[in-house]
Amino acid sequence: MSGTAWLVTIGLLQIVLLGALIVGGGLLWRWSERAAHERDVRARKERRELATSMAEDRREWKQRMNRAAASGARTALAEARESDARAGSVRDIVRRGELRNYHQLEALMALYTLLQPTAPLPQMRRYALSPDAGWVLVDEILQGEPKIVVECGSGASTILIGLALRQVGSDGRVIALEHDPTFAARTREEVERLGLGEVAEVAHAPLSPQWLRGRSFEWYDPRAVEGIESIDLILVDGPPRSTGELARYPALPMLADKWALDGTLLLDDADREDETRIRELWEADCGPLAMDHVRSEKGLLVVRRR
Ligand SMILES: C[S@@+](CC[C@H](N)C(=O)[O-])C[C@H]1O[C@@H](n2cnc3c(N)ncnc32)[C@H](O)[C@@H]1O
């Protein structure tokens, strides 16, 4: 090959190489441009997806918070209503308690006015007769002027009866049956303190078995009332429930043959379950009886023969 032909060949080769370089460079640039574009598109897509998912999260949280707030508000409202109702019922209980206390004070003042004691009356309420029942008892004595009163269970009631009998001015007297020697001694002291020795007697009568209705009841030894022929008024306020079921039931069957035909019997604590049952038994065993339930702190039953 001649020198010219070599030069032409080399020149052509250079041109081809240059062309290839140019085409290759162009392709490389296009490829890198496309890759950058695709990265860009991917990145934008990811950002969009992230933004969408964050927006969904925010929406969900907002819904949850709204739900929680609504349920919190409902609970708070329900609690407020409940505590309002509680406060209302506490207010009612306090108001009823105040009324009860006021009523007992009124009755106590009536007792002082009617009885004019020379010394303070013994403590009332709780185990003792409440003033409202005491007022009914005293009124019964002032109106009925009984000659003989027998009471089952001594205490403040013995003093009220003694004072009322003295107020009546006749020769009436009360015999208080007491099974417990300590309480018998305590009531005797009260009798002395109020100067009622002539009208009130406390008879210690231990509880002993009495056979009634085909079973045994613990009741006051009946020898304590042996010498009494006729009883005008009976107050049943003992023995205490702690001595046995239907502890006060024997009072009427045991004293019925001495109870004057126009006599009266008062049963305290008449609202208790035991006393409700006793009332039914008395009606069945000793009827026909007229029974008036007097609304009082513990319930008082006024019993007479029909
Ligand atoms: C309901 S209480 C008789 C209360 C009495 N009628 C009066 O007005 O005070 C019945 C019996 O419980 C007993 N008793 C009285 N006070 C008591 C007390 N504080 N604790 C336990 N027993 C008591 C006595 O034996 C009483 O005869």
The ligand as a Tripos MOL2 file, in Angstrom:
@<TRIPOS>MOLECULE
LIG
   27    29     1     0     0
SMALL
NO_CHARGES

@<TRIPOS>ATOM
      1 C1        -85.0760   -1.9450  124.2690 C.3       1 LIG1
      2 S1        -84.3340   -2.0750  125.7870 S.3       1 LIG1
      3 C2        -85.5310   -1.4300  126.8590 C.3       1 LIG1
      4 C3        -85.4370    0.0190  126.9060 C.3       1 LIG1
      5 C4        -86.3630    0.6780  127.8780 C.3       1 LIG1
      6 N1        -87.7480    0.3880  127.6280 N.3       1 LIG1
      7 C5        -86.0740    2.1470  127.7640 C.2       1 LIG1
      8 O1        -86.9390    2.9000  127.3000 O.co2     1 LIG1
      9 O2        -84.9430    2.5250  128.1090 O.co2     1 LIG1
     10 C6        -84.5220   -3.8070  126.1420 C.3       1 LIG1
     11 C7        -83.5110   -4.3350  127.1180 C.3       1 LIG1
     12 O3        -82.2090   -4.1260  126.6070 O.3       1 LIG1
     13 C8        -81.2970   -3.9930  127.6670 C.3       1 LIG1
     14 N2        -80.5970   -2.7320  127.4690 N.ar      1 LIG1
     15 C9        -80.9580   -1.5000  127.8210 C.ar      1 LIG1
     16 N3        -80.0460   -0.5970  127.4290 N.ar      1 LIG1
     17 C10       -79.0670   -1.3000  126.8240 C.ar      1 LIG1
     18 C11       -77.8440   -0.9550  126.2040 C.ar      1 LIG1
     19 N4        -77.4400    0.2930  126.1420 N.pl3     1 LIG1
     20 N5        -77.0830   -1.9590  125.6820 N.ar      1 LIG1
     21 C12       -77.4800   -3.2330  125.7290 C.ar      1 LIG1
     22 N6        -78.6450   -3.6200  126.3040 N.ar      1 LIG1
     23 C13       -79.4160   -2.6670  126.8410 C.ar      1 LIG1
     24 C14       -82.0830   -4.0110  128.9490 C.3       1 LIG1
     25 O4        -82.0050   -5.3120  129.5060 O.3       1 LIG1
     26 C15       -83.4870   -3.7050  128.4840 C.3       1 LIG1
     27 O5        -84.4430   -4.2910  129.2920 O.3       1 LIG1
@<TRIPOS>BOND
     1     1     2 1
     2     2     3 1
     3     2    10 1
     4     3     4 1
     5     4     5 1
     6     5     6 1
     7     5     7 1
     8     7     8 2
     9     7     9 1
    10    10    11 1
    11    11    12 1
    12    11    26 1
    13    12    13 1
    14    13    14 1
    15    13    24 1
    16    14    15 ar
    17    14    23 ar
    18    15    16 ar
    19    16    17 ar
    20    17    18 ar
    21    17    23 ar
    22    18    19 1
    23    18    20 ar
    24    20    21 ar
    25    21    22 ar
    26    22    23 ar
    27    24    25 1
    28    24    26 1
    29    26    27 1
@<TRIPOS>SUBSTRUCTURE
     1 LIG1         1 GROUP 0 **** ****
